[in-house]
Amino acid sequence: MSDELKRESERIARLAEMAASGRFADEMALRSQCGAMTAHIAKLQAALDEAQKVRTLGDYHEDYGPVVWWTKPCNEPAWIGTPLDDTWPGYHTHWTKHPAVPDELQIDNVVEDELAAMRGEVK
């Protein structure tokens, strides 16, 4: 018997044993979960890559709204805004998207926290 045929026979025997013991369904569910997790990780990585993508001034359009502006080389803090702002420094050449506001700083959450503090509640 060739090595390849022997390995395939052993694999079939393991699958038959798993099917008989009920582990096959567990393994298939696990593989499905792993596939979903892998897809989710890929989606998160793509979003991170997009968020960190450095663009040039020529790529900017007012529809992007306020973004984070950088100098190149980066020898000073970033500036946040748009080239249409009255305070636009005029020498920033590259930008990245502005990060999302964290949930705990969203207006609804801040108001709830302040109301709880006024009531003397500890969160």
Backbone as JSON Lines, residues from 0, in Angstrom:
{"i":0,"aa":"M","n":[0.86,-1.17,0.0],"ca":[0.0,0.0,0.0],"c":[0.9,1.23,0.0]}
{"i":1,"aa":"S","n":[0.61,2.2,-0.88],"ca":[1.43,3.41,-0.94],"c":[1.21,4.25,0.31]}
{"i":2,"aa":"D","n":[2.17,5.12,0.58],"ca":[2.07,5.98,1.77],"c":[0.84,6.88,1.68]}
{"i":3,"aa":"E","n":[0.58,7.39,0.5],"ca":[-0.56,8.28,0.33],"c":[-1.88,7.54,0.59]}
{"i":4,"aa":"L","n":[-1.99,6.33,0.07],"ca":[-3.2,5.53,0.29],"c":[-3.34,5.17,1.76]}
{"i":5,"aa":"K","n":[-2.23,4.88,2.41],"ca":[-2.25,4.54,3.84],"c":[-2.73,5.75,4.65]}
{"i":6,"aa":"R","n":[-2.21,6.94,4.35],"ca":[-2.63,8.15,5.07],"c":[-4.12,8.41,4.86]}
{"i":7,"aa":"E","n":[-4.58,8.23,3.64],"ca":[-6.0,8.46,3.33],"c":[-6.88,7.45,4.07]}
{"i":8,"aa":"S","n":[-6.44,6.2,4.14],"ca":[-7.19,5.17,4.88],"c":[-7.25,5.51,6.35]}
{"i":9,"aa":"E","n":[-6.15,5.99,6.9],"ca":[-6.12,6.39,8.32],"c":[-7.04,7.58,8.57]}
{"i":10,"aa":"R","n":[-7.05,8.53,7.64],"ca":[-7.92,9.7,7.77],"c":[-9.4,9.28,7.74]}
{"i":11,"aa":"I","n":[-9.73,8.37,6.84],"ca":[-11.11,7.88,6.75],"c":[-11.49,7.14,8.02]}
{"i":12,"aa":"A","n":[-10.58,6.37,8.56],"ca":[-10.85,5.64,9.8],"c":[-11.09,6.62,10.95]}
{"i":13,"aa":"R","n":[-10.29,7.69,11.03],"ca":[-10.48,8.7,12.08],"c":[-11.83,9.39,11.93]}
{"i":14,"aa":"L","n":[-12.2,9.73,10.69],"ca":[-13.5,10.37,10.45],"c":[-14.65,9.44,10.83]}
{"i":15,"aa":"A","n":[-14.52,8.16,10.52],"ca":[-15.56,7.19,10.88],"c":[-15.68,7.1,12.39]}
{"i":16,"aa":"E","n":[-14.53,7.08,13.08],"ca":[-14.55,7.02,14.55],"c":[-15.19,8.27,15.13]}
{"i":17,"aa":"M","n":[-14.86,9.44,14.55],"ca":[-15.45,10.68,15.03],"c":[-16.95,10.7,14.8]}
{"i":18,"aa":"A","n":[-17.38,10.23,13.65],"ca":[-18.81,10.19,13.34],"c":[-19.54,9.27,14.3]}
{"i":19,"aa":"A","n":[-18.95,8.13,14.62],"ca":[-19.57,7.18,15.53],"c":[-19.66,7.73,16.95]}
{"i":20,"aa":"S","n":[-18.69,8.53,17.36],"ca":[-18.67,9.04,18.73],"c":[-19.38,10.39,18.87]}
{"i":21,"aa":"G","n":[-19.83,10.99,17.77],"ca":[-20.5,12.28,17.83],"c":[-19.53,13.45,17.77]}
{"i":22,"aa":"R","n":[-18.24,13.17,17.74],"ca":[-17.24,14.24,17.7],"c":[-17.18,14.9,16.32]}
{"i":23,"aa":"F","n":[-17.66,14.21,15.31],"ca":[-17.6,14.75,13.96],"c":[-18.42,16.04,13.86]}
{"i":24,"aa":"A","n":[-19.63,16.02,14.43],"ca":[-20.47,17.22,14.4],"c":[-19.8,18.36,15.16]}
{"i":25,"aa":"D","n":[-19.16,18.03,16.3],"ca":[-18.45,19.05,17.06],"c":[-17.3,19.63,16.25]}
{"i":26,"aa":"E","n":[-16.58,18.76,15.57],"ca":[-15.44,19.23,14.76],"c":[-15.93,20.09,13.61]}
{"i":27,"aa":"M","n":[-17.01,19.71,12.98],"ca":[-17.54,20.5,11.87],"c":[-18.02,21.87,12.37]}
{"i":28,"aa":"A","n":[-18.66,21.89,13.54],"ca":[-19.1,23.17,14.11],"c":[-17.89,24.03,14.44]}
{"i":29,"aa":"L","n":[-16.85,23.43,14.98],"ca":[-15.63,24.15,15.32],"c":[-14.97,24.71,14.05]}
{"i":30,"aa":"R","n":[-14.91,23.9,13.01],"ca":[-14.32,24.38,11.75],"c":[-15.13,25.54,11.18]}
{"i":31,"aa":"S","n":[-16.44,25.46,11.31],"ca":[-17.3,26.54,10.82],"c":[-17.03,27.82,11.62]}
{"i":32,"aa":"Q","n":[-16.92,27.68,12.95],"ca":[-16.63,28.84,13.79],"c":[-15.26,29.42,13.46]}
{"i":33,"aa":"C","n":[-14.29,28.57,13.23],"ca":[-12.94,29.03,12.88],"c":[-12.97,29.79,11.56]}
{"i":34,"aa":"G","n":[-13.74,29.28,10.61],"ca":[-13.85,29.97,9.32],"c":[-14.49,31.34,9.49]}
{"i":35,"aa":"A","n":[-15.53,31.41,10.32],"ca":[-16.2,32.7,10.57],"c":[-15.25,33.66,11.29]}
{"i":36,"aa":"M","n":[-14.49,33.14,12.24],"ca":[-13.54,33.99,12.96],"c":[-12.45,34.49,12.03]}
{"i":37,"aa":"T","n":[-11.97,33.63,11.15],"ca":[-10.93,34.03,10.2],"c":[-11.45,35.13,9.28]}
{"i":38,"aa":"A","n":[-12.68,35.0,8.83],"ca":[-13.28,36.02,7.97],"c":[-13.44,37.33,8.74]}
{"i":39,"aa":"H","n":[-13.85,37.25,10.0],"ca":[-14.03,38.45,10.82],"c":[-12.69,39.14,11.05]}
{"i":40,"aa":"I","n":[-11.64,38.36,11.33],"ca":[-10.31,38.92,11.53],"c":[-9.83,39.62,10.26]}
{"i":41,"aa":"A","n":[-10.07,39.0,9.11],"ca":[-9.68,39.61,7.84],"c":[-10.42,40.93,7.62]}
{"i":42,"aa":"K","n":[-11.7,40.97,8.0],"ca":[-12.5,42.2,7.87],"c":[-11.95,43.29,8.79]}
{"i":43,"aa":"L","n":[-11.61,42.92,10.03],"ca":[-11.04,43.89,10.96],"c":[-9.69,44.41,10.48]}
{"i":44,"aa":"Q","n":[-8.87,43.52,9.93],"ca":[-7.56,43.92,9.42],"c":[-7.71,44.89,8.25]}
{"i":45,"aa":"A","n":[-8.68,44.62,7.38],"ca":[-8.92,45.51,6.25],"c":[-9.38,46.89,6.73]}
{"i":46,"aa":"A","n":[-10.24,46.92,7.76],"ca":[-10.7,48.2,8.31],"c":[-9.54,48.96,8.96]}
{"i":47,"aa":"L","n":[-8.68,48.24,9.67],"ca":[-7.51,48.87,10.28],"c":[-6.58,49.42,9.21]}
{"i":48,"aa":"D","n":[-6.32,48.64,8.18],"ca":[-5.47,49.09,7.08],"c":[-6.04,50.35,6.43]}
{"i":49,"aa":"E","n":[-7.35,50.38,6.23],"ca":[-8.0,51.54,5.63],"c":[-7.9,52.76,6.54]}
{"i":50,"aa":"A","n":[-8.08,52.56,7.84],"ca":[-8.01,53.66,8.79],"c":[-6.61,54.25,8.88]}
{"i":51,"aa":"Q","n":[-5.6,53.41,8.71],"ca":[-4.21,53.86,8.82],"c":[-3.6,54.26,7.47]}
{"i":52,"aa":"K","n":[-4.38,54.19,6.42],"ca":[-3.86,54.53,5.1],"c":[-3.53,56.01,5.03]}
{"i":53,"aa":"V","n":[-2.31,56.3,4.63],"ca":[-1.85,57.69,4.5],"c":[-2.19,58.18,3.1]}
{"i":54,"aa":"R","n":[-2.86,59.33,3.05],"ca":[-3.26,59.91,1.77],"c":[-2.6,61.28,1.61]}
{"i":55,"aa":"T","n":[-2.55,61.76,0.4],"ca":[-1.94,63.07,0.14],"c":[-3.01,64.15,0.09]}
{"i":56,"aa":"L","n":[-2.56,65.39,0.14],"ca":[-3.48,66.53,0.05],"c":[-4.34,66.44,-1.2]}
{"i":57,"aa":"G","n":[-3.76,66.0,-2.3],"ca":[-4.5,65.88,-3.56],"c":[-5.64,64.86,-3.5]}
{"i":58,"aa":"D","n":[-5.56,63.91,-2.55],"ca":[-6.61,62.89,-2.4],"c":[-7.79,63.41,-1.58]}
{"i":59,"aa":"Y","n":[-7.61,64.54,-0.91],"ca":[-8.65,65.03,0.0],"c":[-9.81,65.65,-0.76]}
{"i":60,"aa":"H","n":[-11.01,65.41,-0.24],"ca":[-12.23,66.04,-0.74],"c":[-13.04,66.45,0.48]}
{"i":61,"aa":"E","n":[-13.75,67.55,0.39],"ca":[-14.49,68.06,1.54],"c":[-15.51,67.06,2.11]}
{"i":62,"aa":"D","n":[-15.93,66.09,1.3],"ca":[-16.87,65.07,1.8],"c":[-16.25,64.23,2.92]}
{"i":63,"aa":"Y","n":[-14.9,64.18,2.99],"ca":[-14.25,63.44,4.07],"c":[-14.44,64.13,5.42]}
{"i":64,"aa":"G","n":[-14.69,65.44,5.4],"ca":[-14.84,66.19,6.65],"c":[-13.49,66.33,7.34]}
{"i":65,"aa":"P","n":[-13.51,66.64,8.66],"ca":[-12.26,66.8,9.39],"c":[-11.47,65.49,9.42]}
{"i":66,"aa":"V","n":[-10.18,65.61,9.15],"ca":[-9.28,64.46,9.17],"c":[-8.03,64.86,9.95]}
{"i":67,"aa":"V","n":[-7.13,63.91,10.13],"ca":[-5.88,64.16,10.85],"c":[-4.8,64.47,9.82]}
{"i":68,"aa":"W","n":[-4.22,65.67,9.91],"ca":[-3.22,66.12,8.94],"c":[-1.82,65.99,9.52]}
{"i":69,"aa":"W","n":[-0.88,65.59,8.67],"ca":[0.51,65.35,9.07],"c":[1.46,66.09,8.15]}
{"i":70,"aa":"T","n":[2.64,66.37,8.69],"ca":[3.72,66.88,7.85],"c":[4.62,65.71,7.51]}
{"i":71,"aa":"K","n":[5.38,65.87,6.44],"ca":[6.33,64.81,6.08],"c":[7.68,65.47,5.85]}
{"i":72,"aa":"P","n":[8.68,65.15,6.65],"ca":[8.65,64.16,7.73],"c":[7.81,64.66,8.91]}
{"i":73,"aa":"C","n":[7.34,63.74,9.7],"ca":[6.45,64.06,10.82],"c":[7.3,64.58,11.99]}
{"i":74,"aa":"N","n":[7.45,65.91,12.04],"ca":[8.28,66.5,13.08],"c":[7.5,67.45,14.0]}
{"i":75,"aa":"E","n":[6.19,67.34,13.97],"ca":[5.33,68.13,14.85],"c":[4.01,67.41,15.04]}
{"i":76,"aa":"P","n":[3.22,67.82,16.05],"ca":[1.93,67.15,16.27],"c":[1.01,67.29,15.07]}
{"i":77,"aa":"A","n":[0.11,66.37,14.95],"ca":[-0.87,66.39,13.87],"c":[-1.83,67.56,14.06]}
{"i":78,"aa":"W","n":[-2.48,67.95,12.98],"ca":[-3.5,68.99,13.02],"c":[-4.8,68.35,12.54]}
{"i":79,"aa":"I","n":[-5.9,68.65,13.21],"ca":[-7.2,68.06,12.84],"c":[-8.11,69.14,12.29]}
{"i":80,"aa":"G","n":[-8.66,68.88,11.12],"ca":[-9.56,69.83,10.49],"c":[-9.62,69.58,9.0]}
{"i":81,"aa":"T","n":[-9.97,70.63,8.26],"ca":[-10.04,70.54,6.81],"c":[-9.26,71.71,6.2]}
{"i":82,"aa":"P","n":[-8.83,71.58,4.96],"ca":[-8.15,72.7,4.3],"c":[-9.06,73.93,4.13]}
{"i":83,"aa":"L","n":[-10.36,73.75,4.32],"ca":[-11.3,74.87,4.18],"c":[-11.43,75.68,5.47]}
{"i":84,"aa":"D","n":[-10.85,75.16,6.59],"ca":[-10.93,75.87,7.87],"c":[-10.11,77.16,7.82]}
{"i":85,"aa":"D","n":[-10.59,78.18,8.55],"ca":[-9.86,79.45,8.63],"c":[-8.49,79.27,9.3]}
{"i":86,"aa":"T","n":[-8.39,78.26,10.13],"ca":[-7.13,78.02,10.87],"c":[-6.21,77.02,10.17]}
{"i":87,"aa":"W","n":[-6.52,76.66,8.93],"ca":[-5.69,75.69,8.18],"c":[-4.26,76.23,8.08]}
{"i":88,"aa":"P","n":[-3.28,75.47,8.6],"ca":[-1.9,75.95,8.56],"c":[-1.34,76.07,7.13]}
{"i":89,"aa":"G","n":[-1.8,75.21,6.22],"ca":[-1.4,75.32,4.84],"c":[-0.16,74.55,4.44]}
{"i":90,"aa":"Y","n":[0.51,73.92,5.39],"ca":[1.73,73.19,5.03],"c":[1.66,71.7,5.31]}
{"i":91,"aa":"H","n":[0.54,71.2,5.76],"ca":[0.39,69.76,5.97],"c":[0.15,69.09,4.62]}
{"i":92,"aa":"T","n":[0.83,68.0,4.39],"ca":[0.8,67.38,3.07],"c":[0.13,66.01,3.02]}
{"i":93,"aa":"H","n":[-0.07,65.39,4.17],"ca":[-0.65,64.04,4.21],"c":[-1.71,63.96,5.3]}
{"i":94,"aa":"W","n":[-2.64,63.04,5.12],"ca":[-3.71,62.9,6.1],"c":[-4.13,61.46,6.27]}
{"i":95,"aa":"T","n":[-4.75,61.19,7.43],"ca":[-5.37,59.9,7.72],"c":[-6.78,60.2,8.23]}
{"i":96,"aa":"K","n":[-7.62,59.2,8.17],"ca":[-8.99,59.39,8.66],"c":[-8.96,59.63,10.17]}
{"i":97,"aa":"H","n":[-9.91,60.41,10.63],"ca":[-10.03,60.67,12.06],"c":[-10.65,59.44,12.71]}
{"i":98,"aa":"P","n":[-10.12,59.0,13.86],"ca":[-10.7,57.81,14.51],"c":[-12.12,58.1,15.01]}
{"i":99,"aa":"A","n":[-12.88,57.05,15.19],"ca":[-14.24,57.18,15.7],"c":[-14.22,57.6,17.16]}
{"i":100,"aa":"V","n":[-15.26,58.26,17.59],"ca":[-15.38,58.66,18.99],"c":[-15.66,57.4,19.82]}
{"i":101,"aa":"P","n":[-14.89,57.17,20.9],"ca":[-15.13,55.99,21.73],"c":[-16.55,56.01,22.32]}
{"i":102,"aa":"D","n":[-17.12,54.83,22.5],"ca":[-18.5,54.72,23.0],"c":[-18.72,55.48,24.3]}
{"i":103,"aa":"E","n":[-17.73,55.4,25.23],"ca":[-17.93,56.04,26.53],"c":[-17.93,57.57,26.44]}
{"i":104,"aa":"L","n":[-17.53,58.12,25.3],"ca":[-17.54,59.57,25.12],"c":[-18.69,60.03,24.23]}
{"i":105,"aa":"Q","n":[-19.51,59.11,23.75],"ca":[-20.66,59.48,22.94],"c":[-21.59,60.35,23.78]}
{"i":106,"aa":"I","n":[-22.3,61.25,23.15],"ca":[-23.14,62.21,23.87],"c":[-24.11,61.51,24.81]}
{"i":107,"aa":"D","n":[-24.81,60.49,24.37],"ca":[-25.78,59.81,25.23],"c":[-25.11,59.25,26.47]}
{"i":108,"aa":"N","n":[-23.93,58.64,26.32],"ca":[-23.23,58.06,27.47],"c":[-22.72,59.13,28.42]}
{"i":109,"aa":"V","n":[-22.23,60.24,27.89],"ca":[-21.73,61.32,28.74],"c":[-22.87,61.91,29.55]}
{"i":110,"aa":"V","n":[-24.02,62.14,28.91],"ca":[-25.18,62.68,29.61],"c":[-25.61,61.72,30.71]}
{"i":111,"aa":"E","n":[-25.69,60.44,30.42],"ca":[-26.07,59.45,31.43],"c":[-25.08,59.44,32.59]}
{"i":112,"aa":"D","n":[-23.79,59.52,32.29],"ca":[-22.76,59.54,33.35],"c":[-22.91,60.78,34.22]}
{"i":113,"aa":"E","n":[-23.16,61.94,33.6],"ca":[-23.31,63.17,34.37],"c":[-24.57,63.12,35.24]}
{"i":114,"aa":"L","n":[-25.66,62.59,34.7],"ca":[-26.89,62.46,35.5],"c":[-26.67,61.5,36.67]}
{"i":115,"aa":"A","n":[-25.97,60.4,36.42],"ca":[-25.69,59.46,37.5],"c":[-24.81,60.11,38.57]}
{"i":116,"aa":"A","n":[-23.84,60.9,38.16],"ca":[-22.97,61.6,39.12],"c":[-23.77,62.59,39.95]}
{"i":117,"aa":"M","n":[-24.72,63.3,39.31],"ca":[-25.56,64.25,40.05],"c":[-26.44,63.54,41.08]}
{"i":118,"aa":"R","n":[-26.86,62.32,40.74],"ca":[-27.68,61.53,41.67],"c":[-26.83,60.84,42.72]}
{"i":119,"aa":"G","n":[-25.52,60.95,42.58],"ca":[-24.62,60.31,43.54],"c":[-24.41,58.83,43.27]}
{"i":120,"aa":"E","n":[-24.77,58.37,42.09],"ca":[-24.59,56.96,41.73],"c":[-23.19,56.74,41.22]}
{"i":121,"aa":"V","n":[-22.65,55.6,41.56],"ca":[-21.31,55.23,41.08],"c":[-21.46,54.2,39.99]}
{"i":122,"aa":"K","n":[-20.84,54.44,38.87],"ca":[-20.92,53.48,37.75],"c":[-19.73,52.6,37.74]}
